[in-house]
Structure formats: structure tokens, C-alpha cells
Amino acid sequence: MIGLPAGTNIWLAAGVTDMRAGMNGLAAKAQTALDEDPFSGHVFVFRGRRGDMLKVLWWSGDGLCLLAKRLERGRFVWPQAGSGGVALTQAQLSMLLEGIDWRRPERTWRPTSAL
């Protein structure tokens, strides 16, 4: 994903979103459901009912950008809340876009060999 400026807020829209919505529909949802300005530079993430597709909306300073991603296998991990928003870090957003469970990431380690 494109690098975001430091201090950018990332909002996950809880619940399901109609994935037929485009930029204008998602911007309206950011205003009404999340009570945030879609032209503020914040990033807004929406997920469809099946859970295999999401859309990311953000204002880059000179235009509104829309990213859509569909997983070929699996589902995107999403909060159980029916409405409202959840704040994410940039690292959590990266994990989410890769299909990783961003709520409980586990650090991997290598066992040391006993010689």
C-alpha cells in the first residue's frame, strides 16, 4: 500500500457495507456512520457481507483514492460490533490487507539449537 503520512488516523467501519458503493457512497458512510470528514486525510476501511472483500478510502491531498481488495481464500478479520468505528495503526492495517488476524498478532521466534 502507499505510504501514509505520520499521524494519519485509520478507521475501520464496523458492520457490513454494500460493496457496490463507490467513492461518493463510501465518503457519505464515513460522514454518517463514523462521524468523520472523508476529506481530512484519514483512511477509512469498509468490508462486505461475505468478508472476502474490502475497500479503503482516503484523501491524498489532491484527490480521493479508493483501493479494493478481494481475498481468493479466507476472510478479512473484522470486529463484532454492528456499527461505529475501530481505530487501527498502520501496522494493523498492513496485517489486515494481507489477511492476517490484526487483533492478536504473534511474534515468531526461532528455537535455538542445542549443540
Backbone as XML, in Angstrom:
<?xml version="1.0"?>
<chain id="A" units="angstrom">
  <residue number="1" name="MET">
    <atom name="N" x="0.841" y="-1.181" z="0.000"/>
    <atom name="CA" x="0.000" y="0.000" z="0.000"/>
    <atom name="C" x="0.878" y="1.234" z="0.000"/>
  </residue>
  <residue number="2" name="ILE">
    <atom name="N" x="0.334" y="2.331" z="-0.432"/>
    <atom name="CA" x="1.046" y="3.598" z="-0.488"/>
    <atom name="C" x="1.356" y="4.054" z="0.934"/>
  </residue>
  <residue number="3" name="GLY">
    <atom name="N" x="2.556" y="4.580" z="1.147"/>
    <atom name="CA" x="2.936" y="5.061" z="2.473"/>
    <atom name="C" x="2.063" y="6.218" z="2.919"/>
  </residue>
  <residue number="4" name="LEU">
    <atom name="N" x="1.612" y="6.148" z="4.148"/>
    <atom name="CA" x="0.744" y="7.192" z="4.698"/>
    <atom name="C" x="1.570" y="8.154" z="5.534"/>
  </residue>
  <residue number="5" name="PRO">
    <atom name="N" x="1.203" y="9.436" z="5.547"/>
    <atom name="CA" x="1.924" y="10.394" z="6.384"/>
    <atom name="C" x="1.802" y="10.040" z="7.862"/>
  </residue>
  <residue number="6" name="ALA">
    <atom name="N" x="2.809" y="10.416" z="8.636"/>
    <atom name="CA" x="2.763" y="10.181" z="10.084"/>
    <atom name="C" x="1.552" y="10.903" z="10.665"/>
  </residue>
  <residue number="7" name="GLY">
    <atom name="N" x="0.924" y="10.278" z="11.632"/>
    <atom name="CA" x="-0.235" y="10.877" z="12.285"/>
    <atom name="C" x="-1.546" y="10.640" z="11.572"/>
  </residue>
  <residue number="8" name="THR">
    <atom name="N" x="-1.541" y="9.859" z="10.508"/>
    <atom name="CA" x="-2.784" y="9.551" z="9.800"/>
    <atom name="C" x="-3.617" y="8.586" z="10.635"/>
  </residue>
  <residue number="9" name="ASN">
    <atom name="N" x="-4.880" y="8.926" z="10.857"/>
    <atom name="CA" x="-5.783" y="8.032" z="11.572"/>
    <atom name="C" x="-6.391" y="7.037" z="10.595"/>
  </residue>
  <residue number="10" name="ILE">
    <atom name="N" x="-6.538" y="5.799" z="11.046"/>
    <atom name="CA" x="-7.123" y="4.743" z="10.225"/>
    <atom name="C" x="-8.363" y="4.245" z="10.953"/>
  </residue>
  <residue number="11" name="TRP">
    <atom name="N" x="-9.498" y="4.298" z="10.265"/>
    <atom name="CA" x="-10.778" y="3.913" z="10.871"/>
    <atom name="C" x="-11.370" y="2.730" z="10.134"/>
  </residue>
  <residue number="12" name="LEU">
    <atom name="N" x="-11.717" y="1.710" z="10.890"/>
    <atom name="CA" x="-12.406" y="0.535" z="10.377"/>
    <atom name="C" x="-13.893" y="0.741" z="10.630"/>
  </residue>
  <residue number="13" name="ALA">
    <atom name="N" x="-14.715" y="0.700" z="9.612"/>
    <atom name="CA" x="-16.160" y="0.845" z="9.775"/>
    <atom name="C" x="-16.738" y="-0.498" z="10.194"/>
  </residue>
  <residue number="14" name="ALA">
    <atom name="N" x="-17.173" y="-0.603" z="11.451"/>
    <atom name="CA" x="-17.734" y="-1.863" z="11.954"/>
    <atom name="C" x="-19.025" y="-2.186" z="11.206"/>
  </residue>
  <residue number="15" name="GLY">
    <atom name="N" x="-19.376" y="-3.442" z="11.196"/>
    <atom name="CA" x="-20.570" y="-3.873" z="10.473"/>
    <atom name="C" x="-20.229" y="-4.165" z="9.023"/>
  </residue>
  <residue number="16" name="VAL">
    <atom name="N" x="-21.257" y="-4.314" z="8.204"/>
    <atom name="CA" x="-21.052" y="-4.621" z="6.790"/>
    <atom name="C" x="-21.420" y="-3.417" z="5.934"/>
  </residue>
  <residue number="17" name="THR">
    <atom name="N" x="-20.798" y="-3.344" z="4.782"/>
    <atom name="CA" x="-21.024" y="-2.255" z="3.837"/>
    <atom name="C" x="-21.382" y="-2.850" z="2.490"/>
  </residue>
  <residue number="18" name="ASP">
    <atom name="N" x="-22.287" y="-2.199" z="1.774"/>
    <atom name="CA" x="-22.636" y="-2.612" z="0.428"/>
    <atom name="C" x="-21.437" y="-2.333" z="-0.471"/>
  </residue>
  <residue number="19" name="MET">
    <atom name="N" x="-20.811" y="-3.369" z="-0.989"/>
    <atom name="CA" x="-19.600" y="-3.215" z="-1.775"/>
    <atom name="C" x="-19.861" y="-2.657" z="-3.176"/>
  </residue>
  <residue number="20" name="ARG">
    <atom name="N" x="-21.116" y="-2.430" z="-3.512"/>
    <atom name="CA" x="-21.417" y="-1.762" z="-4.777"/>
    <atom name="C" x="-21.161" y="-0.263" z="-4.677"/>
  </residue>
  <residue number="21" name="ALA">
    <atom name="N" x="-20.999" y="0.244" z="-3.448"/>
    <atom name="CA" x="-20.780" y="1.676" z="-3.242"/>
    <atom name="C" x="-19.417" y="2.082" z="-3.792"/>
  </residue>
  <residue number="22" name="GLY">
    <atom name="N" x="-19.391" y="3.259" z="-4.387"/>
    <atom name="CA" x="-18.147" y="3.817" z="-4.907"/>
    <atom name="C" x="-17.614" y="4.879" z="-3.958"/>
  </residue>
  <residue number="23" name="MET">
    <atom name="N" x="-16.801" y="5.770" z="-4.492"/>
    <atom name="CA" x="-16.176" y="6.806" z="-3.670"/>
    <atom name="C" x="-17.195" y="7.669" z="-2.947"/>
  </residue>
  <residue number="24" name="ASN">
    <atom name="N" x="-18.194" y="8.133" z="-3.675"/>
    <atom name="CA" x="-19.177" y="9.031" z="-3.068"/>
    <atom name="C" x="-20.000" y="8.343" z="-1.990"/>
  </residue>
  <residue number="25" name="GLY">
    <atom name="N" x="-20.418" y="7.102" z="-2.239"/>
    <atom name="CA" x="-21.199" y="6.365" z="-1.250"/>
    <atom name="C" x="-20.393" y="6.059" z="0.005"/>
  </residue>
  <residue number="26" name="LEU">
    <atom name="N" x="-19.136" y="5.693" z="-0.165"/>
    <atom name="CA" x="-18.293" y="5.398" z="0.990"/>
    <atom name="C" x="-17.932" y="6.670" z="1.747"/>
  </residue>
  <residue number="27" name="ALA">
    <atom name="N" x="-17.743" y="7.775" z="1.038"/>
    <atom name="CA" x="-17.487" y="9.056" z="1.704"/>
    <atom name="C" x="-18.698" y="9.459" z="2.543"/>
  </residue>
  <residue number="28" name="ALA">
    <atom name="N" x="-19.901" y="9.239" z="2.021"/>
    <atom name="CA" x="-21.119" y="9.545" z="2.783"/>
    <atom name="C" x="-21.218" y="8.652" z="4.012"/>
  </residue>
  <residue number="29" name="LYS">
    <atom name="N" x="-20.844" y="7.372" z="3.878"/>
    <atom name="CA" x="-20.873" y="6.462" z="5.026"/>
    <atom name="C" x="-19.860" y="6.880" z="6.085"/>
  </residue>
  <residue number="30" name="ALA">
    <atom name="N" x="-18.694" y="7.361" z="5.659"/>
    <atom name="CA" x="-17.687" y="7.845" z="6.615"/>
    <atom name="C" x="-18.244" y="9.037" z="7.394"/>
  </residue>
  <residue number="31" name="GLN">
    <atom name="N" x="-18.994" y="9.891" z="6.718"/>
    <atom name="CA" x="-19.580" y="11.051" z="7.389"/>
    <atom name="C" x="-20.698" y="10.662" z="8.337"/>
  </residue>
  <residue number="32" name="THR">
    <atom name="N" x="-21.591" y="9.792" z="7.907"/>
    <atom name="CA" x="-22.764" y="9.475" z="8.718"/>
    <atom name="C" x="-22.483" y="8.418" z="9.788"/>
  </residue>
  <residue number="33" name="ALA">
    <atom name="N" x="-21.908" y="7.286" z="9.389"/>
    <atom name="CA" x="-21.716" y="6.176" z="10.331"/>
    <atom name="C" x="-20.540" y="6.400" z="11.273"/>
  </residue>
  <residue number="34" name="LEU">
    <atom name="N" x="-19.466" y="7.010" z="10.767"/>
    <atom name="CA" x="-18.274" y="7.200" z="11.589"/>
    <atom name="C" x="-18.147" y="8.615" z="12.138"/>
  </residue>
  <residue number="35" name="ASP">
    <atom name="N" x="-18.976" y="9.530" z="11.644"/>
    <atom name="CA" x="-18.944" y="10.931" z="12.070"/>
    <atom name="C" x="-17.559" y="11.541" z="11.856"/>
  </residue>
  <residue number="36" name="GLU">
    <atom name="N" x="-16.957" y="11.241" z="10.717"/>
    <atom name="CA" x="-15.629" y="11.745" z="10.358"/>
    <atom name="C" x="-15.697" y="12.399" z="8.981"/>
  </residue>
  <residue number="37" name="ASP">
    <atom name="N" x="-14.809" y="13.353" z="8.747"/>
    <atom name="CA" x="-14.716" y="14.028" z="7.462"/>
    <atom name="C" x="-13.879" y="13.187" z="6.502"/>
  </residue>
  <residue number="38" name="PRO">
    <atom name="N" x="-14.463" y="12.711" z="5.394"/>
    <atom name="CA" x="-13.707" y="11.862" z="4.477"/>
    <atom name="C" x="-12.576" y="12.607" z="3.756"/>
  </residue>
  <residue number="39" name="PHE">
    <atom name="N" x="-12.576" y="13.938" z="3.818"/>
    <atom name="CA" x="-11.551" y="14.738" z="3.159"/>
    <atom name="C" x="-10.518" y="15.260" z="4.149"/>
  </residue>
  <residue number="40" name="SER">
    <atom name="N" x="-10.408" y="14.603" z="5.294"/>
    <atom name="CA" x="-9.494" y="15.034" z="6.352"/>
    <atom name="C" x="-8.103" y="14.407" z="6.233"/>
  </residue>
  <residue number="41" name="GLY">
    <atom name="N" x="-7.946" y="13.450" z="5.348"/>
    <atom name="CA" x="-6.672" y="12.732" z="5.238"/>
    <atom name="C" x="-6.669" y="11.433" z="6.005"/>
  </residue>
  <residue number="42" name="HIS">
    <atom name="N" x="-7.748" y="11.166" z="6.754"/>
    <atom name="CA" x="-7.861" y="9.890" z="7.455"/>
    <atom name="C" x="-8.124" y="8.781" z="6.438"/>
  </residue>
  <residue number="43" name="VAL">
    <atom name="N" x="-7.877" y="7.534" z="6.843"/>
    <atom name="CA" x="-8.113" y="6.367" z="6.000"/>
    <atom name="C" x="-9.327" y="5.634" z="6.559"/>
  </residue>
  <residue number="44" name="PHE">
    <atom name="N" x="-10.236" y="5.227" z="5.689"/>
    <atom name="CA" x="-11.457" y="4.541" z="6.094"/>
    <atom name="C" x="-11.510" y="3.183" z="5.390"/>
  </residue>
  <residue number="45" name="VAL">
    <atom name="N" x="-11.776" y="2.128" z="6.171"/>
    <atom name="CA" x="-11.784" y="0.766" z="5.643"/>
    <atom name="C" x="-13.177" y="0.179" z="5.836"/>
  </residue>
  <residue number="46" name="PHE">
    <atom name="N" x="-13.710" y="-0.411" z="4.764"/>
    <atom name="CA" x="-15.056" y="-0.990" z="4.768"/>
    <atom name="C" x="-14.985" y="-2.424" z="4.276"/>
  </residue>
  <residue number="47" name="ARG">
    <atom name="N" x="-15.843" y="-3.297" z="4.847"/>
    <atom name="CA" x="-15.864" y="-4.713" z="4.462"/>
    <atom name="C" x="-17.252" y="-5.116" z="4.011"/>
  </residue>
  <residue number="48" name="GLY">
    <atom name="N" x="-17.316" y="-5.990" z="3.039"/>
    <atom name="CA" x="-18.590" y="-6.505" z="2.538"/>
    <atom name="C" x="-19.160" y="-7.601" z="3.420"/>
  </residue>
  <residue number="49" name="ARG">
    <atom name="N" x="-20.358" y="-8.035" z="3.097"/>
    <atom name="CA" x="-21.073" y="-9.038" z="3.895"/>
    <atom name="C" x="-20.352" y="-10.381" z="3.922"/>
  </residue>
  <residue number="50" name="ARG">
    <atom name="N" x="-19.833" y="-10.849" z="2.795"/>
    <atom name="CA" x="-19.159" y="-12.156" z="2.752"/>
    <atom name="C" x="-17.819" y="-12.145" z="3.462"/>
  </residue>
  <residue number="51" name="GLY">
    <atom name="N" x="-17.216" y="-10.969" z="3.608"/>
    <atom name="CA" x="-15.967" y="-10.868" z="4.343"/>
    <atom name="C" x="-14.715" y="-11.100" z="3.528"/>
  </residue>
  <residue number="52" name="ASP">
    <atom name="N" x="-14.865" y="-11.371" z="2.241"/>
    <atom name="CA" x="-13.679" y="-11.624" z="1.424"/>
    <atom name="C" x="-13.233" y="-10.397" z="0.635"/>
  </residue>
  <residue number="53" name="MET">
    <atom name="N" x="-13.957" y="-9.287" z="0.771"/>
    <atom name="CA" x="-13.617" y="-8.075" z="0.036"/>
    <atom name="C" x="-13.673" y="-6.873" z="0.956"/>
  </residue>
  <residue number="54" name="LEU">
    <atom name="N" x="-12.728" y="-5.961" z="0.758"/>
    <atom name="CA" x="-12.796" y="-4.698" z="1.486"/>
    <atom name="C" x="-12.404" y="-3.561" z="0.567"/>
  </residue>
  <residue number="55" name="LYS">
    <atom name="N" x="-12.798" y="-2.357" z="0.963"/>
    <atom name="CA" x="-12.461" y="-1.142" z="0.241"/>
    <atom name="C" x="-11.852" y="-0.151" z="1.219"/>
  </residue>
  <residue number="56" name="VAL">
    <atom name="N" x="-10.815" y="0.532" z="0.755"/>
    <atom name="CA" x="-10.108" y="1.522" z="1.551"/>
    <atom name="C" x="-10.263" y="2.864" z="0.849"/>
  </residue>
  <residue number="57" name="LEU">
    <atom name="N" x="-10.696" y="3.872" z="1.599"/>
    <atom name="CA" x="-10.928" y="5.212" z="1.060"/>
    <atom name="C" x="-10.048" y="6.195" z="1.793"/>
  </residue>
  <residue number="58" name="TRP">
    <atom name="N" x="-9.326" y="7.046" z="1.065"/>
    <atom name="CA" x="-8.539" y="8.081" z="1.725"/>
    <atom name="C" x="-8.347" y="9.271" z="0.797"/>
  </residue>
  <residue number="59" name="TRP">
    <atom name="N" x="-8.183" y="10.428" z="1.405"/>
    <atom name="CA" x="-7.929" y="11.676" z="0.700"/>
    <atom name="C" x="-6.427" y="11.878" z="0.668"/>
  </residue>
  <residue number="60" name="SER">
    <atom name="N" x="-5.839" y="11.961" z="-0.508"/>
    <atom name="CA" x="-4.388" y="12.063" z="-0.637"/>
    <atom name="C" x="-3.889" y="13.499" z="-0.648"/>
  </residue>
  <residue number="61" name="GLY">
    <atom name="N" x="-4.784" y="14.453" z="-0.537"/>
    <atom name="CA" x="-4.400" y="15.857" z="-0.563"/>
    <atom name="C" x="-4.833" y="16.533" z="-1.844"/>
  </residue>
  <residue number="62" name="ASP">
    <atom name="N" x="-4.856" y="15.776" z="-2.941"/>
    <atom name="CA" x="-5.301" y="16.356" z="-4.200"/>
    <atom name="C" x="-6.400" y="15.539" z="-4.872"/>
  </residue>
  <residue number="63" name="GLY">
    <atom name="N" x="-6.849" y="14.496" z="-4.205"/>
    <atom name="CA" x="-7.925" y="13.691" z="-4.753"/>
    <atom name="C" x="-8.299" y="12.553" z="-3.824"/>
  </residue>
  <residue number="64" name="LEU">
    <atom name="N" x="-9.487" y="12.020" z="-4.029"/>
    <atom name="CA" x="-9.990" y="10.900" z="-3.237"/>
    <atom name="C" x="-9.529" y="9.607" z="-3.892"/>
  </residue>
  <residue number="65" name="CYS">
    <atom name="N" x="-8.964" y="8.697" z="-3.111"/>
    <atom name="CA" x="-8.435" y="7.428" z="-3.615"/>
    <atom name="C" x="-9.272" y="6.274" z="-3.074"/>
  </residue>
  <residue number="66" name="LEU">
    <atom name="N" x="-9.430" y="5.249" z="-3.888"/>
    <atom name="CA" x="-10.188" y="4.067" z="-3.495"/>
    <atom name="C" x="-9.387" y="2.822" z="-3.868"/>
  </residue>
  <residue number="67" name="LEU">
    <atom name="N" x="-9.151" y="1.977" z="-2.872"/>
    <atom name="CA" x="-8.467" y="0.707" z="-3.077"/>
    <atom name="C" x="-9.455" y="-0.400" z="-2.749"/>
  </residue>
  <residue number="68" name="ALA">
    <atom name="N" x="-9.556" y="-1.382" z="-3.613"/>
    <atom name="CA" x="-10.402" y="-2.550" z="-3.349"/>
    <atom name="C" x="-9.515" y="-3.789" z="-3.355"/>
  </residue>
  <residue number="69" name="LYS">
    <atom name="N" x="-9.764" y="-4.693" z="-2.409"/>
    <atom name="CA" x="-9.009" y="-5.945" z="-2.365"/>
    <atom name="C" x="-9.965" y="-7.085" z="-2.045"/>
  </residue>
  <residue number="70" name="ARG">
    <atom name="N" x="-9.810" y="-8.167" z="-2.800"/>
    <atom name="CA" x="-10.599" y="-9.378" z="-2.557"/>
    <atom name="C" x="-9.641" y="-10.525" z="-2.324"/>
  </residue>
  <residue number="71" name="LEU">
    <atom name="N" x="-9.863" y="-11.259" z="-1.251"/>
    <atom name="CA" x="-9.052" y="-12.439" z="-0.962"/>
    <atom name="C" x="-9.570" y="-13.612" z="-1.781"/>
  </residue>
  <residue number="72" name="GLU">
    <atom name="N" x="-8.662" y="-14.358" z="-2.366"/>
    <atom name="CA" x="-9.056" y="-15.550" z="-3.111"/>
    <atom name="C" x="-9.489" y="-16.668" z="-2.167"/>
  </residue>
  <residue number="73" name="ARG">
    <atom name="N" x="-8.838" y="-16.747" z="-0.991"/>
    <atom name="CA" x="-9.215" y="-17.724" z="0.032"/>
    <atom name="C" x="-9.236" y="-17.019" z="1.373"/>
  </residue>
  <residue number="74" name="GLY">
    <atom name="N" x="-10.172" y="-17.384" z="2.220"/>
    <atom name="CA" x="-10.232" y="-16.815" z="3.556"/>
    <atom name="C" x="-11.097" y="-15.571" z="3.636"/>
  </residue>
  <residue number="75" name="ARG">
    <atom name="N" x="-11.113" y="-14.979" z="4.814"/>
    <atom name="CA" x="-11.922" y="-13.800" z="5.107"/>
    <atom name="C" x="-11.075" y="-12.772" z="5.837"/>
  </residue>
  <residue number="76" name="PHE">
    <atom name="N" x="-11.425" y="-11.505" z="5.681"/>
    <atom name="CA" x="-10.780" y="-10.452" z="6.439"/>
    <atom name="C" x="-11.320" y="-10.466" z="7.867"/>
  </residue>
  <residue number="77" name="VAL">
    <atom name="N" x="-10.437" y="-10.340" z="8.853"/>
    <atom name="CA" x="-10.832" y="-10.324" z="10.259"/>
    <atom name="C" x="-11.477" y="-8.978" z="10.553"/>
  </residue>
  <residue number="78" name="TRP">
    <atom name="N" x="-12.647" y="-9.010" z="11.191"/>
    <atom name="CA" x="-13.430" y="-7.792" z="11.417"/>
    <atom name="C" x="-13.993" y="-7.795" z="12.829"/>
  </residue>
  <residue number="79" name="PRO">
    <atom name="N" x="-14.158" y="-6.622" z="13.441"/>
    <atom name="CA" x="-14.737" y="-6.578" z="14.795"/>
    <atom name="C" x="-16.198" y="-7.008" z="14.787"/>
  </residue>
  <residue number="80" name="GLN">
    <atom name="N" x="-16.680" y="-7.487" z="15.931"/>
    <atom name="CA" x="-18.047" y="-7.987" z="16.056"/>
    <atom name="C" x="-19.095" y="-6.883" z="16.144"/>
  </residue>
  <residue number="81" name="ALA">
    <atom name="N" x="-18.695" y="-5.657" z="16.448"/>
    <atom name="CA" x="-19.651" y="-4.555" z="16.607"/>
    <atom name="C" x="-20.456" y="-4.364" z="15.330"/>
  </residue>
  <residue number="82" name="GLY">
    <atom name="N" x="-21.718" y="-3.997" z="15.499"/>
    <atom name="CA" x="-22.604" y="-3.792" z="14.357"/>
    <atom name="C" x="-22.505" y="-2.417" z="13.744"/>
  </residue>
  <residue number="83" name="SER">
    <atom name="N" x="-22.018" y="-1.443" z="14.500"/>
    <atom name="CA" x="-21.900" y="-0.081" z="13.982"/>
    <atom name="C" x="-20.761" y="0.628" z="14.704"/>
  </residue>
  <residue number="84" name="GLY">
    <atom name="N" x="-20.428" y="1.808" z="14.209"/>
    <atom name="CA" x="-19.344" y="2.576" z="14.802"/>
    <atom name="C" x="-18.038" y="2.305" z="14.096"/>
  </residue>
  <residue number="85" name="GLY">
    <atom name="N" x="-16.954" y="2.698" z="14.734"/>
    <atom name="CA" x="-15.649" y="2.526" z="14.113"/>
    <atom name="C" x="-14.613" y="2.042" z="15.099"/>
  </residue>
  <residue number="86" name="VAL">
    <atom name="N" x="-13.553" y="1.486" z="14.568"/>
    <atom name="CA" x="-12.430" y="0.990" z="15.359"/>
    <atom name="C" x="-11.176" y="1.623" z="14.782"/>
  </residue>
  <residue number="87" name="ALA">
    <atom name="N" x="-10.333" y="2.182" z="15.654"/>
    <atom name="CA" x="-9.077" y="2.785" z="15.204"/>
    <atom name="C" x="-8.009" y="1.719" z="15.055"/>
  </residue>
  <residue number="88" name="LEU">
    <atom name="N" x="-7.229" y="1.807" z="13.986"/>
    <atom name="CA" x="-6.141" y="0.887" z="13.724"/>
    <atom name="C" x="-4.831" y="1.654" z="13.578"/>
  </residue>
  <residue number="89" name="THR">
    <atom name="N" x="-3.737" y="0.959" z="13.795"/>
    <atom name="CA" x="-2.426" y="1.520" z="13.499"/>
    <atom name="C" x="-2.077" y="1.160" z="12.052"/>
  </residue>
  <residue number="90" name="GLN">
    <atom name="N" x="-1.013" y="1.770" z="11.530"/>
    <atom name="CA" x="-0.592" y="1.436" z="10.173"/>
    <atom name="C" x="-0.138" y="-0.020" z="10.078"/>
  </residue>
  <residue number="91" name="ALA">
    <atom name="N" x="0.489" y="-0.521" z="11.135"/>
    <atom name="CA" x="0.922" y="-1.921" z="11.143"/>
    <atom name="C" x="-0.298" y="-2.853" z="11.110"/>
  </residue>
  <residue number="92" name="GLN">
    <atom name="N" x="-1.330" y="-2.536" z="11.879"/>
    <atom name="CA" x="-2.541" y="-3.357" z="11.878"/>
    <atom name="C" x="-3.227" y="-3.319" z="10.518"/>
  </residue>
  <residue number="93" name="LEU">
    <atom name="N" x="-3.231" y="-2.149" z="9.871"/>
    <atom name="CA" x="-3.815" y="-2.053" z="8.531"/>
    <atom name="C" x="-3.043" y="-2.929" z="7.552"/>
  </residue>
  <residue number="94" name="SER">
    <atom name="N" x="-1.732" y="-2.923" z="7.637"/>
    <atom name="CA" x="-0.919" y="-3.766" z="6.758"/>
    <atom name="C" x="-1.250" y="-5.239" z="6.964"/>
  </residue>
  <residue number="95" name="MET">
    <atom name="N" x="-1.387" y="-5.654" z="8.223"/>
    <atom name="CA" x="-1.742" y="-7.043" z="8.510"/>
    <atom name="C" x="-3.128" y="-7.368" z="7.968"/>
  </residue>
  <residue number="96" name="LEU">
    <atom name="N" x="-4.079" y="-6.457" z="8.178"/>
    <atom name="CA" x="-5.441" y="-6.659" z="7.690"/>
    <atom name="C" x="-5.437" y="-6.866" z="6.178"/>
  </residue>
  <residue number="97" name="LEU">
    <atom name="N" x="-4.718" y="-6.035" z="5.445"/>
    <atom name="CA" x="-4.687" y="-6.136" z="3.985"/>
    <atom name="C" x="-4.036" y="-7.427" z="3.514"/>
  </residue>
  <residue number="98" name="GLU">
    <atom name="N" x="-3.192" y="-8.025" z="4.337"/>
    <atom name="CA" x="-2.567" y="-9.300" z="3.991"/>
    <atom name="C" x="-3.408" y="-10.497" z="4.424"/>
  </residue>
  <residue number="99" name="GLY">
    <atom name="N" x="-4.544" y="-10.250" z="5.082"/>
    <atom name="CA" x="-5.393" y="-11.339" z="5.542"/>
    <atom name="C" x="-4.963" y="-11.926" z="6.865"/>
  </residue>
  <residue number="100" name="ILE">
    <atom name="N" x="-4.098" y="-11.215" z="7.606"/>
    <atom name="CA" x="-3.601" y="-11.678" z="8.900"/>
    <atom name="C" x="-4.528" y="-11.167" z="10.000"/>
  </residue>
  <residue number="101" name="ASP">
    <atom name="N" x="-4.718" y="-11.952" z="11.059"/>
    <atom name="CA" x="-5.538" y="-11.529" z="12.195"/>
    <atom name="C" x="-4.805" y="-10.403" z="12.929"/>
  </residue>
  <residue number="102" name="TRP">
    <atom name="N" x="-5.215" y="-9.178" z="12.712"/>
    <atom name="CA" x="-4.559" y="-7.994" z="13.274"/>
    <atom name="C" x="-4.856" y="-7.796" z="14.755"/>
  </residue>
  <residue number="103" name="ARG">
    <atom name="N" x="-5.840" y="-8.519" z="15.295"/>
    <atom name="CA" x="-6.205" y="-8.331" z="16.708"/>
    <atom name="C" x="-5.233" y="-9.008" z="17.655"/>
  </residue>
  <residue number="104" name="ARG">
    <atom name="N" x="-4.667" y="-10.155" z="17.238"/>
    <atom name="CA" x="-3.755" y="-10.915" z="18.095"/>
    <atom name="C" x="-2.528" y="-11.367" z="17.321"/>
  </residue>
  <residue number="105" name="PRO">
    <atom name="N" x="-1.731" y="-10.431" z="16.845"/>
    <atom name="CA" x="-0.528" y="-10.877" z="16.124"/>
    <atom name="C" x="0.447" y="-11.539" z="17.083"/>
  </residue>
  <residue number="106" name="GLU">
    <atom name="N" x="1.086" y="-12.558" z="16.620"/>
    <atom name="CA" x="2.052" y="-13.277" z="17.444"/>
    <atom name="C" x="3.436" y="-13.124" z="16.843"/>
  </residue>
  <residue number="107" name="ARG">
    <atom name="N" x="4.383" y="-12.826" z="17.690"/>
    <atom name="CA" x="5.763" y="-12.702" z="17.240"/>
    <atom name="C" x="6.312" y="-14.102" z="16.982"/>
  </residue>
  <residue number="108" name="THR">
    <atom name="N" x="6.934" y="-14.266" z="15.848"/>
    <atom name="CA" x="7.526" y="-15.566" z="15.537"/>
    <atom name="C" x="8.929" y="-15.620" z="16.109"/>
  </residue>
  <residue number="109" name="TRP">
    <atom name="N" x="9.346" y="-16.787" z="16.445"/>
    <atom name="CA" x="10.685" y="-16.959" z="17.003"/>
    <atom name="C" x="11.258" y="-18.247" z="16.467"/>
  </residue>
  <residue number="110" name="ARG">
    <atom name="N" x="12.534" y="-18.289" z="16.511"/>
    <atom name="CA" x="13.254" y="-19.455" z="16.053"/>
    <atom name="C" x="13.828" y="-20.185" z="17.243"/>
  </residue>
  <residue number="111" name="PRO">
    <atom name="N" x="13.559" y="-21.454" z="17.381"/>
    <atom name="CA" x="14.158" y="-22.180" z="18.505"/>
    <atom name="C" x="15.684" y="-22.233" z="18.330"/>
  </residue>
  <residue number="112" name="THR">
    <atom name="N" x="16.369" y="-22.067" z="19.415"/>
    <atom name="CA" x="17.833" y="-22.137" z="19.356"/>
    <atom name="C" x="18.245" y="-23.602" z="19.355"/>
  </residue>
  <residue number="113" name="SER">
    <atom name="N" x="19.225" y="-23.887" z="18.576"/>
    <atom name="CA" x="19.687" y="-25.275" z="18.525"/>
    <atom name="C" x="20.638" y="-25.539" z="19.683"/>
  </residue>
  <residue number="114" name="ALA">
    <atom name="N" x="20.421" y="-26.634" z="20.334"/>
    <atom name="CA" x="21.272" y="-27.016" z="21.477"/>
    <atom name="C" x="22.407" y="-27.881" z="20.946"/>
  </residue>
  <residue number="115" name="LEU">
    <atom name="N" x="23.574" y="-27.331" z="20.952"/>
    <atom name="CA" x="24.747" y="-28.083" z="20.476"/>
    <atom name="C" x="25.594" y="-28.559" z="21.593"/>
  </residue>
</chain>
